[in-house]
Amino acid sequence: MLFVCLLLHLAPRAQAQQLLNFAYADSLTHALATQYRWAELDSVGRAALQLGTDYPALRRRLGQAALAQDRPALALRHYGRALHDNPLDTTARYGLALAYLELNQPGPAALLARALPDSLRRPLHLMGFRPVTRVELEASGQHTSNQHRGGAGYGRLGLSSRLGPRLTLTQNVSHFGQEIELPDQRRTRFGERYGVRQNQYHALLGVQLAPRWRALAGYHSLSSDFGRQELAPDRLGYAALAYARPYWTAQVGYYFGTLTDTARQQADLRLTVYPLGNLRLYGFGRASVVRSGGRSYPNGVLGVGGRLHRRVWAEAYGGLGQVPVLAELDGTYVYNLFDAVRQRGSASLLILLARPLLLRLSAGAEQRRDALNGSPYTLNSLSTSLAWTW
């Protein structure tokens, strides 16, 4: 301990010269790591790297310091360099997988962990095949200011599986219901109430091509009933490609198919940024163009999230752009609406109840356009979801 303190208080120039010595740098950083002095280790390590002293053990220690200081994006950089220099480095591979998990990216973590022994993969919950990795239940209620539109309800059951180190499968079944009031056949007065219903099955296959690259393929089957007649089941296909870096991820996606007997297409660009290199603060956005009935409808969403407490996060977003239909979150939600959405906003709390249980509470408001007379109205919603993750 006394030896380390003396080394750290040497004159800067003398210490810089000594950091060029491998034995000195290795001894000092090893001592700091064993004493859990992460801030000092980070400072000394960065100085050594600037002077050209760079080797796998130093990168591993810096990765460990970054994780201990809640900086997983920086840990990715250090552990990634160590693993690049020595692909057989089990410690670097384990640290890299742990850093990806800290950024909520289990896909690359599972891909990297396939070369780890079971004794290390099991604590990370990254074993090769798992029939169930996540179950989610969601329910929401909606109330509208339009006297011709009744309250609405939505329910969803989601199930995720890991088919292998590269493959994941997510499936959802959902139901949406609302009572609406329509004019009579002569369209002279209101008074006839009808039920609007939509049932959806959604399957999404994820393929982790490499730690940075991921491909997605989705299928949607929707059965919609807009009151007076039940339409034939609709189908949508989905394809996307995502690219991840330590401080940001980007994804392009494309939906195509038919909804309510009309050909629909949607092109998406999504971006998520982590300015602090962790989940304490993040921003996200989506830009979309929906093609329907020979017209193009732009739509965009911007949001921000952050950690309020060790187990509590908050998120808020706003969206703008009138669309007759809209698919979001890789098709988990498909808005096939009687009234078009114009703008909306939502705020959520995410509460980690225990390690496998995550509770989400959300409140939102949407402005929609009445399909019959074109007047705008507001729809308010409250929703909750509970997810179990293994």
LUMROMI-104276 format. One record per residue (C-alpha): residue in three letters; x, y, z. Coordinates in nm, 3 decimals. Each point is the difference from the previous one (the first is absolute). Example, Ala and Ser with C-alpha at 12.3 -4.5 7.8 and 13.67 -1.06 7.14 Angstrom:
% LUMROMI-104276
rest/xx/yy/zz
ala/1.230/-0.450/0.780
ser/0.137/0.344/-0.066
% end
This chain:
% LUMROMI-104276
rest/xx/yy/zz
met/0.000/0.000/0.000
leu/0.276/0.244/0.098
phe/0.188/-0.091/-0.319
val/-0.296/0.091/-0.217
cys/-0.056/0.333/0.178
leu/0.363/0.096/-0.052
leu/-0.018/-0.086/-0.367
leu/-0.313/0.209/-0.053
his/0.158/0.307/0.163
leu/0.313/0.004/-0.209
ala/0.059/0.308/-0.211
pro/-0.212/-0.018/-0.319
arg/0.301/-0.003/-0.232
ala/0.176/-0.272/0.196
gln/-0.315/-0.208/0.018
ala/-0.056/0.041/-0.373
gln/0.349/-0.130/-0.068
gln/-0.057/-0.297/0.228
leu/-0.333/-0.085/-0.169
leu/0.201/-0.071/-0.313
asn/0.151/-0.288/0.193
phe/-0.219/-0.308/-0.038
ala/0.090/-0.153/0.336
tyr/-0.077/0.324/0.184
ala/-0.332/0.063/-0.179
asp/-0.109/-0.360/0.044
ser/0.087/-0.008/0.369
leu/-0.173/0.331/0.072
thr/-0.323/-0.075/-0.187
his/-0.016/-0.350/0.149
ala/0.034/0.143/0.351
leu/-0.271/0.260/-0.061
ala/-0.234/-0.266/-0.137
thr/0.050/-0.233/0.298
gln/-0.077/0.295/0.232
tyr/-0.314/0.099/-0.199
arg/0.132/0.352/-0.054
trp/-0.183/0.036/-0.328
ala/0.025/0.376/-0.056
glu/0.376/-0.001/0.055
leu/0.037/-0.308/-0.219
asp/-0.193/0.173/-0.277
ser/0.219/0.310/0.026
val/0.328/-0.192/0.000
gly/-0.118/-0.233/-0.277
arg/-0.102/0.285/-0.230
ala/0.336/0.164/0.056
ala/0.179/-0.325/-0.086
leu/-0.204/-0.041/-0.320
gln/0.081/0.355/-0.108
leu/0.367/-0.079/0.042
gly/-0.033/-0.314/-0.213
thr/0.000/-0.260/0.278
asp/-0.281/-0.229/-0.115
tyr/-0.042/-0.373/0.062
pro/-0.295/-0.237/0.068
ala/0.035/-0.019/0.379
leu/-0.011/0.379/0.026
arg/-0.310/0.013/-0.219
arg/-0.168/-0.266/0.216
arg/0.066/0.202/0.316
leu/-0.130/0.317/-0.164
gly/-0.310/-0.188/-0.113
gln/-0.054/-0.121/0.356
ala/0.039/0.356/0.129
ala/-0.248/0.130/-0.258
leu/-0.263/-0.256/0.101
ala/0.054/0.075/0.369
gln/-0.062/0.370/-0.073
asp/-0.318/-0.072/-0.202
arg/0.158/0.081/-0.336
pro/-0.081/-0.311/-0.209
ala/0.054/0.177/-0.335
leu/0.360/0.073/0.099
ala/0.035/-0.358/0.127
leu/-0.101/-0.124/-0.346
arg/0.289/0.193/-0.150
his/0.262/-0.134/0.242
tyr/-0.120/-0.361/0.017
gly/-0.051/-0.001/-0.377
arg/0.361/0.101/-0.060
ala/0.125/-0.263/0.245
leu/-0.203/-0.273/-0.170
his/0.114/0.116/-0.344
asp/0.363/-0.035/0.108
asn/-0.064/-0.340/0.162
pro/-0.315/-0.184/-0.119
leu/0.059/-0.269/0.264
asp/-0.020/0.249/0.288
thr/-0.293/-0.136/0.204
thr/0.004/0.290/0.245
ala/-0.028/0.259/-0.278
arg/-0.278/-0.197/-0.169
tyr/-0.194/-0.026/0.326
gly/0.044/0.372/0.069
leu/-0.110/0.089/-0.352
ala/-0.319/-0.207/0.036
leu/-0.071/0.161/0.337
ala/0.045/0.350/-0.149
tyr/-0.250/-0.077/-0.277
leu/-0.250/-0.120/0.260
glu/0.048/0.322/0.197
leu/-0.107/0.188/-0.317
asn/-0.303/-0.230/-0.036
gln/0.137/-0.170/-0.312
pro/-0.034/-0.376/0.065
gly/0.048/-0.094/-0.367
pro/0.373/0.077/-0.029
ala/0.050/-0.119/0.358
ala/-0.140/-0.345/-0.087
leu/0.209/-0.017/-0.316
leu/0.321/0.074/0.187
ala/-0.089/-0.230/0.291
arg/-0.032/-0.309/-0.218
ala/0.378/-0.054/0.037
leu/-0.015/0.026/0.380
pro/-0.032/-0.304/0.227
asp/-0.344/-0.074/0.142
ser/0.115/0.104/0.346
leu/0.040/0.357/-0.129
arg/-0.297/0.009/-0.238
arg/-0.251/-0.124/0.255
pro/0.030/0.298/0.242
leu/-0.049/0.233/-0.298
his/-0.312/-0.193/-0.110
leu/0.157/-0.052/-0.343
met/-0.026/-0.374/-0.047
gly/-0.038/-0.104/-0.365
phe/-0.363/-0.114/-0.025
arg/-0.272/0.134/0.227
pro/-0.365/-0.057/-0.097
val/-0.110/0.296/0.214
thr/0.217/0.301/0.075
arg/-0.272/0.261/0.053
val/-0.375/0.013/0.059
glu/-0.186/0.331/-0.009
leu/-0.359/0.093/0.079
glu/-0.136/0.340/-0.100
ala/-0.341/0.162/0.044
ser/-0.125/0.351/-0.069
gly/-0.321/0.197/0.013
gln/-0.084/0.303/-0.215
his/-0.253/0.282/0.035
thr/-0.092/0.248/-0.272
ser/-0.153/0.346/-0.012
asn/-0.196/-0.085/-0.316
gln/-0.363/-0.076/0.088
his/-0.024/-0.238/-0.296
arg/0.298/-0.209/0.116
gly/-0.026/-0.220/0.305
gly/0.271/-0.118/0.234
ala/0.259/-0.248/-0.129
gly/0.207/-0.281/0.143
tyr/0.320/-0.175/-0.103
gly/0.164/-0.318/0.122
arg/0.320/-0.178/-0.104
leu/0.187/-0.316/0.094
gly/0.361/-0.026/-0.112
leu/0.239/-0.295/0.010
ser/0.370/0.002/-0.089
ser/0.229/-0.298/-0.062
arg/0.369/-0.051/-0.075
leu/0.042/-0.261/-0.271
gly/0.378/0.014/0.005
pro/0.294/0.239/0.048
arg/-0.101/0.191/-0.314
leu/-0.376/-0.049/-0.019
thr/-0.286/0.143/0.206
leu/-0.375/-0.027/-0.055
thr/-0.262/0.237/0.142
gln/-0.372/-0.066/-0.030
asn/-0.294/0.220/0.098
val/-0.375/-0.038/-0.005
ser/-0.210/0.310/0.061
his/-0.359/0.123/-0.005
phe/-0.138/0.351/-0.042
gly/-0.366/0.090/0.043
gln/-0.203/0.321/-0.016
glu/-0.365/0.096/-0.037
ile/-0.069/0.272/-0.258
glu/-0.315/0.176/-0.111
leu/-0.062/0.028/-0.376
pro/-0.265/0.176/-0.206
asp/-0.289/-0.197/-0.138
gln/0.000/-0.119/-0.360
arg/-0.132/0.335/-0.121
arg/0.279/0.174/0.200
thr/-0.250/0.249/0.139
arg/0.038/-0.073/0.371
phe/0.209/-0.196/0.250
gly/-0.135/-0.267/0.226
glu/0.126/-0.337/-0.123
arg/0.282/-0.139/0.217
tyr/0.246/-0.253/-0.130
gly/0.292/-0.188/0.141
val/0.346/0.057/-0.146
arg/0.225/-0.299/0.060
gln/0.354/-0.093/-0.095
asn/0.178/-0.324/0.084
gln/0.366/-0.035/-0.085
tyr/0.263/-0.272/-0.003
his/0.357/0.121/-0.032
ala/0.319/-0.204/-0.041
leu/0.347/0.152/-0.017
leu/0.317/-0.195/-0.074
gly/0.328/0.165/0.097
val/0.334/-0.110/-0.145
gln/0.319/0.130/0.163
leu/0.233/0.013/-0.300
ala/0.291/0.145/0.199
pro/0.033/0.189/0.328
arg/-0.077/0.325/-0.184
trp/-0.247/-0.127/-0.261
arg/-0.348/-0.144/0.046
ala/-0.266/-0.095/-0.254
leu/-0.373/-0.026/0.069
ala/-0.283/-0.168/-0.189
gly/-0.361/0.032/0.110
tyr/-0.345/-0.130/-0.088
his/-0.336/0.147/0.103
ser/-0.347/-0.139/-0.037
leu/-0.280/0.242/0.085
ser/-0.372/-0.058/0.010
ser/-0.191/0.327/-0.004
asp/-0.370/0.068/0.042
phe/-0.118/0.356/-0.051
gly/-0.360/-0.051/0.100
arg/-0.214/-0.059/-0.304
gln/0.198/-0.281/-0.156
glu/0.296/-0.216/0.093
leu/0.283/0.022/-0.248
ala/0.227/-0.280/-0.116
pro/0.311/-0.048/0.220
asp/0.284/0.237/-0.086
arg/0.369/-0.082/-0.011
leu/0.314/0.207/0.034
gly/0.363/-0.093/-0.053
tyr/0.293/0.175/0.163
ala/0.375/0.013/-0.056
ala/0.261/0.207/0.184
leu/0.374/0.035/0.047
ala/0.154/0.148/0.317
tyr/0.353/0.124/0.069
ala/0.127/0.063/0.353
arg/0.287/0.207/0.135
pro/0.086/0.057/0.367
tyr/-0.174/0.338/0.017
trp/-0.275/-0.041/-0.260
thr/-0.200/-0.246/-0.206
ala/-0.173/0.049/-0.335
gln/-0.258/-0.211/-0.180
val/-0.175/0.014/-0.336
gly/-0.322/-0.195/-0.054
tyr/-0.269/-0.058/-0.260
tyr/-0.361/-0.123/0.037
phe/-0.205/-0.121/-0.296
gly/-0.338/-0.169/-0.044
thr/-0.372/0.073/0.014
leu/-0.221/0.148/0.270
thr/-0.377/0.033/-0.044
asp/0.028/-0.098/-0.368
thr/0.253/0.275/-0.073
ala/0.368/-0.042/-0.085
arg/0.216/0.160/0.268
gln/0.373/0.064/0.026
gln/0.208/0.164/0.268
ala/0.369/0.090/0.006
asp/0.165/0.068/0.337
leu/0.326/0.146/0.128
arg/0.060/-0.036/0.375
leu/0.283/0.141/0.208
thr/0.081/-0.044/0.370
val/0.284/0.188/0.170
tyr/0.168/-0.046/0.339
pro/0.191/0.327/0.060
leu/0.133/-0.111/0.338
gly/0.089/-0.348/-0.119
asn/-0.261/-0.165/0.224
leu/-0.374/-0.014/0.065
arg/-0.002/0.298/0.234
leu/-0.096/0.217/-0.297
tyr/-0.103/-0.095/-0.352
gly/-0.184/0.152/-0.292
phe/-0.191/-0.168/-0.280
gly/-0.174/0.098/-0.319
arg/-0.178/-0.146/-0.299
ala/-0.071/0.146/-0.342
ser/-0.256/-0.183/-0.216
val/-0.172/0.037/-0.333
val/-0.327/-0.191/-0.041
arg/-0.120/-0.071/-0.354
ser/-0.376/-0.063/-0.019
gly/-0.264/0.053/-0.270
gly/0.247/0.161/-0.236
arg/0.107/0.262/0.256
ser/0.301/0.039/0.228
tyr/-0.037/0.093/0.367
pro/0.308/0.103/0.203
asn/0.007/-0.067/0.373
gly/0.264/0.054/0.265
val/0.063/-0.071/0.368
leu/0.257/0.149/0.240
gly/0.050/-0.116/0.356
val/0.232/0.003/0.298
gly/0.050/-0.230/0.296
gly/0.210/-0.013/0.312
arg/0.054/-0.168/0.332
leu/-0.160/0.171/0.299
his/0.104/-0.261/0.253
arg/0.193/-0.324/0.005
arg/-0.321/-0.186/-0.094
val/-0.211/0.273/-0.164
trp/0.019/0.150/-0.348
ala/-0.219/0.264/-0.166
glu/-0.074/0.041/-0.371
ala/-0.193/0.256/-0.203
tyr/-0.058/0.041/-0.372
gly/-0.199/0.202/-0.248
gly/-0.111/-0.085/-0.354
leu/-0.121/0.213/-0.289
gly/-0.139/-0.074/-0.346
gln/-0.346/-0.115/-0.108
val/-0.007/-0.367/-0.100
pro/-0.288/-0.237/-0.081
val/0.202/-0.302/0.118
leu/0.325/-0.033/0.191
ala/0.225/-0.286/0.114
glu/0.243/0.045/0.289
leu/0.264/-0.188/0.198
asp/0.069/-0.254/-0.275
gly/-0.371/-0.059/-0.044
thr/-0.087/-0.070/0.364
tyr/-0.264/0.270/-0.040
val/-0.195/0.055/-0.322
tyr/-0.244/0.291/0.002
asn/-0.262/-0.088/-0.261
leu/-0.247/0.272/0.094
phe/-0.344/0.119/-0.093
asp/0.116/0.357/0.079
ala/0.347/0.115/-0.104
val/0.257/0.100/0.262
arg/0.130/0.358/-0.029
gln/0.226/0.051/0.302
arg/0.063/-0.167/0.334
gly/0.212/-0.009/0.311
ser/0.065/-0.236/0.289
ala/0.188/-0.023/0.329
ser/0.100/-0.324/0.173
leu/0.156/-0.131/0.318
leu/0.202/-0.323/-0.014
ile/0.042/-0.165/0.338
leu/0.229/-0.296/0.057
leu/-0.195/-0.186/0.270
ala/0.254/-0.280/0.025
arg/0.268/-0.137/-0.230
pro/-0.247/-0.185/-0.229
leu/-0.301/0.237/0.034
leu/-0.041/0.333/-0.181
leu/-0.313/0.213/0.041
arg/-0.090/0.277/-0.245
leu/-0.265/0.264/0.071
ser/-0.093/0.237/-0.283
ala/-0.233/0.291/-0.065
gly/-0.053/0.141/-0.346
ala/-0.211/0.230/-0.213
glu/-0.071/-0.011/-0.374
gln/-0.165/0.243/-0.233
arg/-0.198/-0.181/-0.267
arg/-0.197/0.111/-0.302
asp/-0.363/-0.109/-0.024
ala/-0.031/-0.206/-0.319
leu/-0.357/0.123/-0.062
asn/0.014/0.376/0.048
gly/0.374/0.071/0.024
ser/-0.016/0.162/0.344
pro/0.286/-0.059/0.245
tyr/-0.055/-0.158/0.341
thr/0.214/-0.125/0.288
leu/0.042/-0.354/0.125
asn/0.161/-0.059/0.340
ser/0.143/-0.333/0.110
leu/0.140/-0.174/0.306
ser/0.194/-0.323/-0.036
thr/0.204/-0.240/0.205
ser/0.221/-0.295/-0.085
leu/0.188/-0.257/0.200
ala/0.293/-0.193/-0.147
trp/0.179/-0.308/0.137
thr/0.352/-0.049/-0.135
trp/0.210/-0.311/0.049
% end
